[in-house]
Amino acid sequence: MGQLLEPSEKSRLNDRLSLNRTRAEVIVRKTIEIGHELRMKVVAEGVETPEQFQLLKKLNCDVAQGYLFARPMPANALLAWQDEATAVGLVA
């Protein structure tokens, strides 16, 4: 599972990709740039589509999470999900 970050060390993106695509891309790109300039890891939340994920990768977002990867689950299911996700390269 990835490294856990303190709240002061990360910037979150949430629901910004659901805006008009051109405006959303500018907002997300600038948010990522600002986070990186402040030496923060940037976490995009609410990623639901492969297109959103591809855009985030193109814009060098550090971490993405959302329904595209997994739905909320009980703690006892997390380890099995992590093993499967690691096997297919979804998590490092």
Number of C-alpha atoms within 10 A of each C-alpha: 10 7 6 8 11 8 9 8 13 19 20 15 21 15 13 19 25 14 11 9 12 9 13 15 19 13 16 21 18 13 18 25 17 14 19 17 9 12 12 18 18 22 20 23 17 19 22 18 12 11 11 19 21 12 15 22 13 10 15 14 23 16 17 20 17 16 12 14 16 12 9 9 9 8 8 8 10 13 12 11 13 14 14 13 16 13 11 9 9 11 13 11
